[in-house]
Amino acid sequence: MPKIAWAKQLYNAYHNIKPNEKIYKQDGSLMGTSTEFTAKPTYKSSGSVEVNNGKWISGKVEKIQNGWKLTKECIIS
């Protein structure tokens, strides 16, 4: 039986992360929870979501069972 490699499905943080959802770093440690504050996308940015630690995330995230996981493409500011 051949092995099948499934690609991870990535989502835009701005369009998919809702308030009070857990956000995890790439290493699996908890970064924080999302707040209700977001920044709309522009021609330079794909939109941003604020985390309760004062940081903002933008870009691609991966949906996991108990929240969202940051990817290499995700920008933290």
N, CA, C and O atoms as a Tripos MOL2 file, in Angstrom:
@<TRIPOS>MOLECULE
protein
  308   307    77     0     0
PROTEIN
NO_CHARGES

@<TRIPOS>ATOM
      1 N           0.8430   -1.1750    0.0000 N.3       1 MET1
      2 CA          0.0000    0.0000    0.0000 C.3       1 MET1
      3 C           0.8930    1.2450    0.0000 C.2       1 MET1
      4 O           1.7920    1.3580    0.8340 O.2       1 MET1
      5 N           0.6560    2.1700   -0.9200 N.am      2 PRO2
      6 CA          1.5130    3.3660   -0.9980 C.3       2 PRO2
      7 C           1.2390    4.3220    0.1640 C.2       2 PRO2
      8 O           0.1230    4.4150    0.6760 O.2       2 PRO2
      9 N           2.2880    5.0200    0.5520 N.am      3 LYS3
     10 CA          2.1490    6.0320    1.5980 C.3       3 LYS3
     11 C           1.5840    7.3060    0.9680 C.2       3 LYS3
     12 O           1.9600    7.6850   -0.1410 O.2       3 LYS3
     13 N           0.6900    7.9490    1.6830 N.am      4 ILE4
     14 CA          0.0890    9.1840    1.1920 C.3       4 ILE4
     15 C           0.5050   10.3150    2.1230 C.2       4 ILE4
     16 O           0.3000   10.2440    3.3350 O.2       4 ILE4
     17 N           1.0780   11.3340    1.5560 N.am      5 ALA5
     18 CA          1.4900   12.4960    2.3510 C.3       5 ALA5
     19 C           0.4130   13.5690    2.2190 C.2       5 ALA5
     20 O           0.1180   14.0320    1.1170 O.2       5 ALA5
     21 N          -0.1590   13.9520    3.3260 N.am      6 TRP6
     22 CA         -1.1840   14.9920    3.3190 C.3       6 TRP6
     23 C          -0.5510   16.3360    3.6100 C.2       6 TRP6
     24 O           0.2330   16.4740    4.5490 O.2       6 TRP6
     25 N          -0.8880   17.3080    2.8140 N.am      7 ALA7
     26 CA         -0.3750   18.6620    3.0330 C.3       7 ALA7
     27 C          -1.1520   19.3050    4.1670 C.2       7 ALA7
     28 O          -2.3490   19.0700    4.3310 O.2       7 ALA7
     29 N          -0.4600   20.1170    4.9440 N.am      8 LYS8
     30 CA         -1.1320   20.8420    6.0150 C.3       8 LYS8
     31 C          -1.9840   21.9360    5.3950 C.2       8 LYS8
     32 O          -1.5760   22.5870    4.4330 O.2       8 LYS8
     33 N          -3.1570   22.1280    5.9490 N.am      9 GLN9
     34 CA         -4.0160   23.1910    5.4630 C.3       9 GLN9
     35 C          -3.7450   24.4390    6.2990 C.2       9 GLN9
     36 O          -3.9100   24.4280    7.5190 O.2       9 GLN9
     37 N          -3.3290   25.5150    5.6330 N.am     10 LEU10
     38 CA         -2.9940   26.7520    6.3050 C.3      10 LEU10
     39 C          -4.0900   27.7880    6.0770 C.2      10 LEU10
     40 O          -4.7430   27.8100    5.0340 O.2      10 LEU10
     41 N          -4.2730   28.6370    7.0730 N.am     11 TYR11
     42 CA         -5.3180   29.6490    7.0350 C.3      11 TYR11
     43 C          -4.7320   31.0220    7.3100 C.2      11 TYR11
     44 O          -3.6910   31.1400    7.9560 O.2      11 TYR11
     45 N          -5.3960   32.0540    6.8250 N.am     12 ASN12
     46 CA         -4.9930   33.4280    7.1210 C.3      12 ASN12
     47 C          -5.4420   33.7450    8.5440 C.2      12 ASN12
     48 O          -6.6040   33.5320    8.8880 O.2      12 ASN12
     49 N          -4.5310   34.2510    9.3730 N.am     13 ALA13
     50 CA         -4.8330   34.5430   10.7790 C.3      13 ALA13
     51 C          -5.9860   35.5350   10.9110 C.2      13 ALA13
     52 O          -6.8970   35.3170   11.7090 O.2      13 ALA13
     53 N          -5.9570   36.6100   10.1470 N.am     14 TYR14
     54 CA         -6.9760   37.6520   10.2500 C.3      14 TYR14
     55 C          -8.3820   37.1230    9.9820 C.2      14 TYR14
     56 O          -9.3230   37.4780   10.6930 O.2      14 TYR14
     57 N          -8.5310   36.2910    8.9780 N.am     15 HIS15
     58 CA         -9.8470   35.8180    8.5670 C.3      15 HIS15
     59 C         -10.3660   34.6540    9.4040 C.2      15 HIS15
     60 O         -11.5630   34.3710    9.3650 O.2      15 HIS15
     61 N          -9.5130   33.9720   10.1540 N.am     16 ASN16
     62 CA         -9.9440   32.7370   10.8060 C.3      16 ASN16
     63 C          -9.8490   32.7080   12.3200 C.2      16 ASN16
     64 O         -10.6320   32.0020   12.9550 O.2      16 ASN16
     65 N          -8.9350   33.4350   12.9230 N.am     17 ILE17
     66 CA         -8.8110   33.4070   14.3790 C.3      17 ILE17
     67 C          -9.8640   34.3230   14.9880 C.2      17 ILE17
     68 O          -9.9400   35.5080   14.6640 O.2      17 ILE17
     69 N         -10.6690   33.7560   15.8700 N.am     18 LYS18
     70 CA        -11.7230   34.4920   16.5540 C.3      18 LYS18
     71 C         -11.2460   34.8780   17.9570 C.2      18 LYS18
     72 O         -10.2720   34.3030   18.4430 O.2      18 LYS18
     73 N         -11.9060   35.8390   18.6210 N.am     19 PRO19
     74 CA        -11.5050   36.2360   19.9870 C.3      19 PRO19
     75 C         -11.5090   35.0560   20.9650 C.2      19 PRO19
     76 O         -12.3500   34.1610   20.8870 O.2      19 PRO19
     77 N         -10.5510   35.0860   21.8780 N.am     20 ASN20
     78 CA        -10.3940   34.1030   22.9590 C.3      20 ASN20
     79 C         -10.0040   32.7020   22.4980 C.2      20 ASN20
     80 O         -10.2900   31.7220   23.1870 O.2      20 ASN20
     81 N          -9.3540   32.5960   21.3420 N.am     21 GLU21
     82 CA         -8.8370   31.3050   20.9050 C.3      21 GLU21
     83 C          -7.3530   31.2240   21.2600 C.2      21 GLU21
     84 O          -6.6400   32.2260   21.1950 O.2      21 GLU21
     85 N          -6.8940   30.0360   21.6330 N.am     22 LYS22
     86 CA         -5.5010   29.8390   22.0180 C.3      22 LYS22
     87 C          -4.6120   29.8400   20.7810 C.2      22 LYS22
     88 O          -4.9740   29.3150   19.7280 O.2      22 LYS22
     89 N          -3.4310   30.4480   20.9410 N.am     23 ILE23
     90 CA         -2.4480   30.5170   19.8620 C.3      23 ILE23
     91 C          -1.1380   29.9240   20.3790 C.2      23 ILE23
     92 O          -0.6380   30.3180   21.4330 O.2      23 ILE23
     93 N          -0.5940   28.9790   19.6260 N.am     24 TYR24
     94 CA          0.6340   28.2850   20.0100 C.3      24 TYR24
     95 C           1.7650   28.6350   19.0650 C.2      24 TYR24
     96 O           1.5520   28.8420   17.8700 O.2      24 TYR24
     97 N           2.9820   28.7000   19.6170 N.am     25 LYS25
     98 CA          4.1700   28.9300   18.8080 C.3      25 LYS25
     99 C           4.4880   27.6660   18.0190 C.2      25 LYS25
    100 O           3.8470   26.6320   18.2040 O.2      25 LYS25
    101 N           5.4810   27.7550   17.1400 N.am     26 GLN26
    102 CA          5.8730   26.6020   16.3210 C.3      26 GLN26
    103 C           6.3650   25.4390   17.1790 C.2      26 GLN26
    104 O           6.2010   24.2800   16.7970 O.2      26 GLN26
    105 N           6.9670   25.7310   18.3350 N.am     27 ASP27
    106 CA          7.4840   24.6670   19.1920 C.3      27 ASP27
    107 C           6.4030   24.0310   20.0650 C.2      27 ASP27
    108 O           6.6950   23.1100   20.8280 O.2      27 ASP27
    109 N           5.1610   24.5060   19.9670 N.am     28 GLY28
    110 CA          4.0540   23.9380   20.7230 C.3      28 GLY28
    111 C           3.7550   24.6330   22.0350 C.2      28 GLY28
    112 O           2.7850   24.2830   22.7070 O.2      28 GLY28
    113 N           4.5620   25.6090   22.4170 N.am     29 SER29
    114 CA          4.3000   26.3330   23.6610 C.3      29 SER29
    115 C           3.2150   27.3850   23.4380 C.2      29 SER29
    116 O           3.0860   27.9420   22.3480 O.2      29 SER29
    117 N           2.4520   27.6420   24.4730 N.am     30 LEU30
    118 CA          1.3470   28.5940   24.3830 C.3      30 LEU30
    119 C           1.8820   30.0150   24.2700 C.2      30 LEU30
    120 O           2.6540   30.4630   25.1190 O.2      30 LEU30
    121 N           1.4730   30.7180   23.2300 N.am     31 MET31
    122 CA          1.8520   32.1200   23.0510 C.3      31 MET31
    123 C           0.8740   33.0260   23.8000 C.2      31 MET31
    124 O           1.2770   34.0270   24.3930 O.2      31 MET31
    125 N          -0.4120   32.6700   23.7690 N.am     32 GLY32
    126 CA         -1.4460   33.4430   24.4370 C.3      32 GLY32
    127 C          -2.7950   33.1760   23.7960 C.2      32 GLY32
    128 O          -2.9610   32.2120   23.0480 O.2      32 GLY32
    129 N          -3.7560   34.0380   24.0960 N.am     33 THR33
    130 CA         -5.0740   33.9370   23.4720 C.3      33 THR33
    131 C          -5.3390   35.1920   22.6620 C.2      33 THR33
    132 O          -4.8090   36.2610   22.9630 O.2      33 THR33
    133 N          -6.1510   35.0570   21.6450 N.am     34 SER34
    134 CA         -6.4570   36.1940   20.7860 C.3      34 SER34
    135 C          -7.4140   37.1470   21.5040 C.2      34 SER34
    136 O          -8.2420   36.7270   22.3120 O.2      34 SER34
    137 N          -7.2840   38.4280   21.1930 N.am     35 THR35
    138 CA         -8.1990   39.4270   21.7260 C.3      35 THR35
    139 C          -9.2170   39.7610   20.6440 C.2      35 THR35
    140 O          -9.2090   39.1540   19.5730 O.2      35 THR35
    141 N         -10.0880   40.7180   20.9190 N.am     36 GLU36
    142 CA        -11.0830   41.1100   19.9180 C.3      36 GLU36
    143 C         -10.5410   42.1270   18.9320 C.2      36 GLU36
    144 O         -11.2520   42.5300   18.0110 O.2      36 GLU36
    145 N          -9.2770   42.5570   19.1080 N.am     37 PHE37
    146 CA         -8.6970   43.5800   18.2450 C.3      37 PHE37
    147 C          -8.0060   42.9580   17.0270 C.2      37 PHE37
    148 O          -7.2180   42.0210   17.1540 O.2      37 PHE37
    149 N          -8.3200   43.5010   15.8450 N.am     38 THR38
    150 CA         -7.7010   43.0680   14.5990 C.3      38 THR38
    151 C          -7.3580   44.2960   13.7640 C.2      38 THR38
    152 O          -7.9050   45.3790   13.9710 O.2      38 THR38
    153 N          -6.4500   44.1090   12.8240 N.am     39 ALA39
    154 CA         -6.0940   45.1570   11.8680 C.3      39 ALA39
    155 C          -6.4230   44.6320   10.4790 C.2      39 ALA39
    156 O          -5.9720   43.5520   10.0990 O.2      39 ALA39
    157 N          -7.2010   45.3860    9.7250 N.am     40 LYS40
    158 CA         -7.6570   44.9420    8.4090 C.3      40 LYS40
    159 C          -6.5020   44.7860    7.4210 C.2      40 LYS40
    160 O          -5.4820   45.4660    7.5320 O.2      40 LYS40
    161 N          -6.6730   43.8870    6.4620 N.am     41 PRO41
    162 CA         -5.6530   43.7100    5.4290 C.3      41 PRO41
    163 C          -5.5330   44.9480    4.5400 C.2      41 PRO41
    164 O          -6.5010   45.6780    4.3270 O.2      41 PRO41
    165 N          -4.3280   45.1640    4.0300 N.am     42 THR42
    166 CA         -4.0710   46.2390    3.0730 C.3      42 THR42
    167 C          -3.2920   45.6400    1.9120 C.2      42 THR42
    168 O          -3.0870   44.4270    1.8570 O.2      42 THR42
    169 N          -2.8660   46.4720    1.0000 N.am     43 TYR43
    170 CA         -2.0720   45.9470   -0.1110 C.3      43 TYR43
    171 C          -0.6860   45.5060    0.3440 C.2      43 TYR43
    172 O          -0.0030   44.7870   -0.3840 O.2      43 TYR43
    173 N          -0.2560   45.9240    1.5400 N.am     44 LYS44
    174 CA          1.0600   45.5380    2.0700 C.3      44 LYS44
    175 C           0.9760   44.4410    3.1260 C.2      44 LYS44
    176 O           1.9840   43.7940    3.4090 O.2      44 LYS44
    177 N          -0.1870   44.2130    3.7120 N.am     45 SER45
    178 CA         -0.3300   43.2970    4.8420 C.3      45 SER45
    179 C          -1.5230   42.3780    4.6400 C.2      45 SER45
    180 O          -2.4980   42.7460    3.9850 O.2      45 SER45
    181 N          -1.4410   41.1870    5.2040 N.am     46 SER46
    182 CA         -2.5530   40.2360    5.0980 C.3      46 SER46
    183 C          -3.4900   40.3240    6.2990 C.2      46 SER46
    184 O          -4.2880   39.4160    6.5320 O.2      46 SER46
    185 N          -3.3970   41.4190    7.0670 N.am     47 GLY47
    186 CA         -4.2380   41.5790    8.2520 C.3      47 GLY47
    187 C          -3.5330   41.0300    9.4800 C.2      47 GLY47
    188 O          -2.6310   40.2020    9.3570 O.2      47 GLY47
    189 N          -3.9330   41.4790   10.6610 N.am     48 SER48
    190 CA         -3.2790   41.0690   11.9010 C.3      48 SER48
    191 C          -4.3050   40.8020   12.9920 C.2      48 SER48
    192 O          -5.4270   41.3070   12.9570 O.2      48 SER48
    193 N          -3.8910   39.9930   13.9640 N.am     49 VAL49
    194 CA         -4.7000   39.6720   15.1290 C.3      49 VAL49
    195 C          -3.8490   39.9670   16.3650 C.2      49 VAL49
    196 O          -2.6740   39.6030   16.4080 O.2      49 VAL49
    197 N          -4.4370   40.6270   17.3740 N.am     50 GLU50
    198 CA         -3.6950   40.9100   18.6070 C.3      50 GLU50
    199 C          -3.7960   39.7170   19.5480 C.2      50 GLU50
    200 O          -4.8470   39.0880   19.6770 O.2      50 GLU50
    201 N          -2.6650   39.4200   20.2070 N.am     51 VAL51
    202 CA         -2.5980   38.3720   21.2170 C.3      51 VAL51
    203 C          -2.5770   39.0650   22.5710 C.2      51 VAL51
    204 O          -2.0940   40.1920   22.6800 O.2      51 VAL51
    205 N          -3.1010   38.4000   23.6150 N.am     52 ASN52
    206 CA         -3.2280   39.0480   24.9190 C.3      52 ASN52
    207 C          -1.8990   39.4020   25.5860 C.2      52 ASN52
    208 O          -1.9050   40.0000   26.6620 O.2      52 ASN52
    209 N          -0.7720   39.0560   24.9880 N.am     53 ASN53
    210 CA          0.5400   39.4480   25.5260 C.3      53 ASN53
    211 C           1.0540   40.7340   24.8850 C.2      53 ASN53
    212 O           2.1990   41.1260   25.1130 O.2      53 ASN53
    213 N           0.2080   41.3980   24.0760 N.am     54 GLY54
    214 CA          0.5820   42.6560   23.4420 C.3      54 GLY54
    215 C           1.2080   42.5180   22.0670 C.2      54 GLY54
    216 O           1.4790   43.5250   21.4130 O.2      54 GLY54
    217 N           1.4410   41.3090   21.6160 N.am     55 LYS55
    218 CA          2.0290   41.0910   20.2950 C.3      55 LYS55
    219 C           0.9140   40.9240   19.2620 C.2      55 LYS55
    220 O          -0.2280   40.6080   19.5970 O.2      55 LYS55
    221 N           1.2740   41.1430   18.0130 N.am     56 TRP56
    222 CA          0.3540   40.9810   16.8880 C.3      56 TRP56
    223 C           0.8900   39.8920   15.9790 C.2      56 TRP56
    224 O           2.1020   39.7890   15.7860 O.2      56 TRP56
    225 N           0.0000   39.0730   15.4120 N.am     57 ILE57
    226 CA          0.4110   38.0500   14.4610 C.3      57 ILE57
    227 C          -0.2770   38.3070   13.1260 C.2      57 ILE57
    228 O          -1.4060   38.7940   13.0730 O.2      57 ILE57
    229 N           0.4210   37.9720   12.0600 N.am     58 SER58
    230 CA         -0.0850   38.1820   10.7080 C.3      58 SER58
    231 C           0.4500   37.0710    9.8230 C.2      58 SER58
    232 O           1.5970   36.6480    9.9730 O.2      58 SER58
    233 N          -0.3610   36.6060    8.9170 N.am     59 GLY59
    234 CA          0.0980   35.5880    7.9760 C.3      59 GLY59
    235 C          -0.6290   34.2770    8.1480 C.2      59 GLY59
    236 O          -1.7900   34.2470    8.5580 O.2      59 GLY59
    237 N           0.0530   33.1940    7.8360 N.am     60 LYS60
    238 CA         -0.5500   31.8660    7.8120 C.3      60 LYS60
    239 C          -0.4330   31.1600    9.1560 C.2      60 LYS60
    240 O           0.6090   31.2050    9.8100 O.2      60 LYS60
    241 N          -1.5280   30.5020    9.5610 N.am     61 VAL61
    242 CA         -1.5770   29.6970   10.7750 C.3      61 VAL61
    243 C          -2.1790   28.3440   10.4310 C.2      61 VAL61
    244 O          -2.8390   28.1860    9.4030 O.2      61 VAL61
    245 N          -1.9440   27.3700   11.3030 N.am     62 GLU62
    246 CA         -2.4730   26.0290   11.1000 C.3      62 GLU62
    247 C          -3.4840   25.7330   12.2050 C.2      62 GLU62
    248 O          -3.2070   25.9870   13.3770 O.2      62 GLU62
    249 N          -4.6370   25.2050   11.8490 N.am     63 LYS63
    250 CA         -5.6570   24.8400   12.8260 C.3      63 LYS63
    251 C          -5.2450   23.5410   13.4990 C.2      63 LYS63
    252 O          -4.9460   22.5530   12.8290 O.2      63 LYS63
    253 N          -5.2300   23.5480   14.8450 N.am     64 ILE64
    254 CA         -4.9700   22.3300   15.6160 C.3      64 ILE64
    255 C          -6.1750   22.0880   16.5130 C.2      64 ILE64
    256 O          -7.0880   22.9120   16.5700 O.2      64 ILE64
    257 N          -6.1780   20.9780   17.2020 N.am     65 GLN65
    258 CA         -7.3550   20.5650   17.9700 C.3      65 GLN65
    259 C          -7.8000   21.6060   19.0010 C.2      65 GLN65
    260 O          -8.9970   21.8400   19.1640 O.2      65 GLN65
    261 N          -6.8550   22.2240   19.6900 N.am     66 ASN66
    262 CA         -7.2300   23.1390   20.7810 C.3      66 ASN66
    263 C          -6.8710   24.5970   20.4950 C.2      66 ASN66
    264 O          -6.7020   25.3770   21.4330 O.2      66 ASN66
    265 N          -6.7500   24.9810   19.2350 N.am     67 GLY67
    266 CA         -6.4550   26.3740   18.9040 C.3      67 GLY67
    267 C          -5.7760   26.5100   17.5580 C.2      67 GLY67
    268 O          -6.1390   25.8350   16.5950 O.2      67 GLY67
    269 N          -4.7740   27.3980   17.4970 N.am     68 TRP68
    270 CA         -4.0540   27.7040   16.2590 C.3      68 TRP68
    271 C          -2.5540   27.6290   16.5110 C.2      68 TRP68
    272 O          -2.0780   27.9940   17.5860 O.2      68 TRP68
    273 N          -1.8170   27.1570   15.5180 N.am     69 LYS69
    274 CA         -0.3680   27.0460   15.6060 C.3      69 LYS69
    275 C           0.2610   27.9530   14.5490 C.2      69 LYS69
    276 O          -0.1580   27.9480   13.3920 O.2      69 LYS69
    277 N           1.2630   28.7250   14.9500 N.am     70 LEU70
    278 CA          1.9550   29.6030   14.0320 C.3      70 LEU70
    279 C           2.7900   28.7920   13.0450 C.2      70 LEU70
    280 O           3.2560   27.7010   13.3770 O.2      70 LEU70
    281 N           2.9800   29.3100   11.8490 N.am     71 THR71
    282 CA          3.8130   28.6640   10.8420 C.3      71 THR71
    283 C           5.0380   29.5310   10.5740 C.2      71 THR71
    284 O           5.1810   30.6210   11.1270 O.2      71 THR71
    285 N           5.9230   29.0190    9.7070 N.am     72 LYS72
    286 CA          7.1080   29.7970    9.3240 C.3      72 LYS72
    287 C           6.7210   31.0870    8.6260 C.2      72 LYS72
    288 O           7.4450   32.0800    8.7010 O.2      72 LYS72
    289 N           5.5930   31.0780    7.9530 N.am     73 GLU73
    290 CA          5.1420   32.2500    7.2070 C.3      73 GLU73
    291 C           4.4800   33.3070    8.0850 C.2      73 GLU73
    292 O           4.1740   34.3990    7.6060 O.2      73 GLU73
    293 N           4.2560   33.0060    9.3430 N.am     74 CYS74
    294 CA          3.5700   33.9280   10.2390 C.3      74 CYS74
    295 C           4.5470   34.9740   10.7820 C.2      74 CYS74
    296 O           5.6660   34.6460   11.1780 O.2      74 CYS74
    297 N           4.1170   36.2200   10.7930 N.am     75 ILE75
    298 CA          4.9390   37.3290   11.2770 C.3      75 ILE75
    299 C           4.4450   37.7530   12.6470 C.2      75 ILE75
    300 O           3.2480   37.9640   12.8420 O.2      75 ILE75
    301 N           5.3720   37.8780   13.6060 N.am     76 ILE76
    302 CA          5.0500   38.3290   14.9500 C.3      76 ILE76
    303 C           5.6470   39.7160   15.1170 C.2      76 ILE76
    304 O           6.8410   39.9170   14.8930 O.2      76 ILE76
    305 N           4.8130   40.6760   15.5130 N.am     77 SER77
    306 CA          5.3240   42.0370   15.7180 C.3      77 SER77
    307 C           4.8160   42.5960   17.0310 C.2      77 SER77
    308 O           5.1360   43.7310   17.3840 O.2      77 SER77
@<TRIPOS>BOND
     1     1     2 1
     2     2     3 1
     3     3     4 2
     4     3     5 am
     5     5     6 1
     6     6     7 1
     7     7     8 2
     8     7     9 am
     9     9    10 1
    10    10    11 1
    11    11    12 2
    12    11    13 am
    13    13    14 1
    14    14    15 1
    15    15    16 2
    16    15    17 am
    17    17    18 1
    18    18    19 1
    19    19    20 2
    20    19    21 am
    21    21    22 1
    22    22    23 1
    23    23    24 2
    24    23    25 am
    25    25    26 1
    26    26    27 1
    27    27    28 2
    28    27    29 am
    29    29    30 1
    30    30    31 1
    31    31    32 2
    32    31    33 am
    33    33    34 1
    34    34    35 1
    35    35    36 2
    36    35    37 am
    37    37    38 1
    38    38    39 1
    39    39    40 2
    40    39    41 am
    41    41    42 1
    42    42    43 1
    43    43    44 2
    44    43    45 am
    45    45    46 1
    46    46    47 1
    47    47    48 2
    48    47    49 am
    49    49    50 1
    50    50    51 1
    51    51    52 2
    52    51    53 am
    53    53    54 1
    54    54    55 1
    55    55    56 2
    56    55    57 am
    57    57    58 1
    58    58    59 1
    59    59    60 2
    60    59    61 am
    61    61    62 1
    62    62    63 1
    63    63    64 2
    64    63    65 am
    65    65    66 1
    66    66    67 1
    67    67    68 2
    68    67    69 am
    69    69    70 1
    70    70    71 1
    71    71    72 2
    72    71    73 am
    73    73    74 1
    74    74    75 1
    75    75    76 2
    76    75    77 am
    77    77    78 1
    78    78    79 1
    79    79    80 2
    80    79    81 am
    81    81    82 1
    82    82    83 1
    83    83    84 2
    84    83    85 am
    85    85    86 1
    86    86    87 1
    87    87    88 2
    88    87    89 am
    89    89    90 1
    90    90    91 1
    91    91    92 2
    92    91    93 am
    93    93    94 1
    94    94    95 1
    95    95    96 2
    96    95    97 am
    97    97    98 1
    98    98    99 1
    99    99   100 2
   100    99   101 am
   101   101   102 1
   102   102   103 1
   103   103   104 2
   104   103   105 am
   105   105   106 1
   106   106   107 1
   107   107   108 2
   108   107   109 am
   109   109   110 1
   110   110   111 1
   111   111   112 2
   112   111   113 am
   113   113   114 1
   114   114   115 1
   115   115   116 2
   116   115   117 am
   117   117   118 1
   118   118   119 1
   119   119   120 2
   120   119   121 am
   121   121   122 1
   122   122   123 1
   123   123   124 2
   124   123   125 am
   125   125   126 1
   126   126   127 1
   127   127   128 2
   128   127   129 am
   129   129   130 1
   130   130   131 1
   131   131   132 2
   132   131   133 am
   133   133   134 1
   134   134   135 1
   135   135   136 2
   136   135   137 am
   137   137   138 1
   138   138   139 1
   139   139   140 2
   140   139   141 am
   141   141   142 1
   142   142   143 1
   143   143   144 2
   144   143   145 am
   145   145   146 1
   146   146   147 1
   147   147   148 2
   148   147   149 am
   149   149   150 1
   150   150   151 1
   151   151   152 2
   152   151   153 am
   153   153   154 1
   154   154   155 1
   155   155   156 2
   156   155   157 am
   157   157   158 1
   158   158   159 1
   159   159   160 2
   160   159   161 am
   161   161   162 1
   162   162   163 1
   163   163   164 2
   164   163   165 am
   165   165   166 1
   166   166   167 1
   167   167   168 2
   168   167   169 am
   169   169   170 1
   170   170   171 1
   171   171   172 2
   172   171   173 am
   173   173   174 1
   174   174   175 1
   175   175   176 2
   176   175   177 am
   177   177   178 1
   178   178   179 1
   179   179   180 2
   180   179   181 am
   181   181   182 1
   182   182   183 1
   183   183   184 2
   184   183   185 am
   185   185   186 1
   186   186   187 1
   187   187   188 2
   188   187   189 am
   189   189   190 1
   190   190   191 1
   191   191   192 2
   192   191   193 am
   193   193   194 1
   194   194   195 1
   195   195   196 2
   196   195   197 am
   197   197   198 1
   198   198   199 1
   199   199   200 2
   200   199   201 am
   201   201   202 1
   202   202   203 1
   203   203   204 2
   204   203   205 am
   205   205   206 1
   206   206   207 1
   207   207   208 2
   208   207   209 am
   209   209   210 1
   210   210   211 1
   211   211   212 2
   212   211   213 am
   213   213   214 1
   214   214   215 1
   215   215   216 2
   216   215   217 am
   217   217   218 1
   218   218   219 1
   219   219   220 2
   220   219   221 am
   221   221   222 1
   222   222   223 1
   223   223   224 2
   224   223   225 am
   225   225   226 1
   226   226   227 1
   227   227   228 2
   228   227   229 am
   229   229   230 1
   230   230   231 1
   231   231   232 2
   232   231   233 am
   233   233   234 1
   234   234   235 1
   235   235   236 2
   236   235   237 am
   237   237   238 1
   238   238   239 1
   239   239   240 2
   240   239   241 am
   241   241   242 1
   242   242   243 1
   243   243   244 2
   244   243   245 am
   245   245   246 1
   246   246   247 1
   247   247   248 2
   248   247   249 am
   249   249   250 1
   250   250   251 1
   251   251   252 2
   252   251   253 am
   253   253   254 1
   254   254   255 1
   255   255   256 2
   256   255   257 am
   257   257   258 1
   258   258   259 1
   259   259   260 2
   260   259   261 am
   261   261   262 1
   262   262   263 1
   263   263   264 2
   264   263   265 am
   265   265   266 1
   266   266   267 1
   267   267   268 2
   268   267   269 am
   269   269   270 1
   270   270   271 1
   271   271   272 2
   272   271   273 am
   273   273   274 1
   274   274   275 1
   275   275   276 2
   276   275   277 am
   277   277   278 1
   278   278   279 1
   279   279   280 2
   280   279   281 am
   281   281   282 1
   282   282   283 1
   283   283   284 2
   284   283   285 am
   285   285   286 1
   286   286   287 1
   287   287   288 2
   288   287   289 am
   289   289   290 1
   290   290   291 1
   291   291   292 2
   292   291   293 am
   293   293   294 1
   294   294   295 1
   295   295   296 2
   296   295   297 am
   297   297   298 1
   298   298   299 1
   299   299   300 2
   300   299   301 am
   301   301   302 1
   302   302   303 1
   303   303   304 2
   304   303   305 am
   305   305   306 1
   306   306   307 1
   307   307   308 2
@<TRIPOS>SUBSTRUCTURE
     1 MET1         2 RESIDUE 1 A MET
     2 PRO2         6 RESIDUE 1 A PRO
     3 LYS3        10 RESIDUE 1 A LYS
     4 ILE4        14 RESIDUE 1 A ILE
     5 ALA5        18 RESIDUE 1 A ALA
     6 TRP6        22 RESIDUE 1 A TRP
     7 ALA7        26 RESIDUE 1 A ALA
     8 LYS8        30 RESIDUE 1 A LYS
     9 GLN9        34 RESIDUE 1 A GLN
    10 LEU10       38 RESIDUE 1 A LEU
    11 TYR11       42 RESIDUE 1 A TYR
    12 ASN12       46 RESIDUE 1 A ASN
    13 ALA13       50 RESIDUE 1 A ALA
    14 TYR14       54 RESIDUE 1 A TYR
    15 HIS15       58 RESIDUE 1 A HIS
    16 ASN16       62 RESIDUE 1 A ASN
    17 ILE17       66 RESIDUE 1 A ILE
    18 LYS18       70 RESIDUE 1 A LYS
    19 PRO19       74 RESIDUE 1 A PRO
    20 ASN20       78 RESIDUE 1 A ASN
    21 GLU21       82 RESIDUE 1 A GLU
    22 LYS22       86 RESIDUE 1 A LYS
    23 ILE23       90 RESIDUE 1 A ILE
    24 TYR24       94 RESIDUE 1 A TYR
    25 LYS25       98 RESIDUE 1 A LYS
    26 GLN26      102 RESIDUE 1 A GLN
    27 ASP27      106 RESIDUE 1 A ASP
    28 GLY28      110 RESIDUE 1 A GLY
    29 SER29      114 RESIDUE 1 A SER
    30 LEU30      118 RESIDUE 1 A LEU
    31 MET31      122 RESIDUE 1 A MET
    32 GLY32      126 RESIDUE 1 A GLY
    33 THR33      130 RESIDUE 1 A THR
    34 SER34      134 RESIDUE 1 A SER
    35 THR35      138 RESIDUE 1 A THR
    36 GLU36      142 RESIDUE 1 A GLU
    37 PHE37      146 RESIDUE 1 A PHE
    38 THR38      150 RESIDUE 1 A THR
    39 ALA39      154 RESIDUE 1 A ALA
    40 LYS40      158 RESIDUE 1 A LYS
    41 PRO41      162 RESIDUE 1 A PRO
    42 THR42      166 RESIDUE 1 A THR
    43 TYR43      170 RESIDUE 1 A TYR
    44 LYS44      174 RESIDUE 1 A LYS
    45 SER45      178 RESIDUE 1 A SER
    46 SER46      182 RESIDUE 1 A SER
    47 GLY47      186 RESIDUE 1 A GLY
    48 SER48      190 RESIDUE 1 A SER
    49 VAL49      194 RESIDUE 1 A VAL
    50 GLU50      198 RESIDUE 1 A GLU
    51 VAL51      202 RESIDUE 1 A VAL
    52 ASN52      206 RESIDUE 1 A ASN
    53 ASN53      210 RESIDUE 1 A ASN
    54 GLY54      214 RESIDUE 1 A GLY
    55 LYS55      218 RESIDUE 1 A LYS
    56 TRP56      222 RESIDUE 1 A TRP
    57 ILE57      226 RESIDUE 1 A ILE
    58 SER58      230 RESIDUE 1 A SER
    59 GLY59      234 RESIDUE 1 A GLY
    60 LYS60      238 RESIDUE 1 A LYS
    61 VAL61      242 RESIDUE 1 A VAL
    62 GLU62      246 RESIDUE 1 A GLU
    63 LYS63      250 RESIDUE 1 A LYS
    64 ILE64      254 RESIDUE 1 A ILE
    65 GLN65      258 RESIDUE 1 A GLN
    66 ASN66      262 RESIDUE 1 A ASN
    67 GLY67      266 RESIDUE 1 A GLY
    68 TRP68      270 RESIDUE 1 A TRP
    69 LYS69      274 RESIDUE 1 A LYS
    70 LEU70      278 RESIDUE 1 A LEU
    71 THR71      282 RESIDUE 1 A THR
    72 LYS72      286 RESIDUE 1 A LYS
    73 GLU73      290 RESIDUE 1 A GLU
    74 CYS74      294 RESIDUE 1 A CYS
    75 ILE75      298 RESIDUE 1 A ILE
    76 ILE76      302 RESIDUE 1 A ILE
    77 SER77      306 RESIDUE 1 A SER
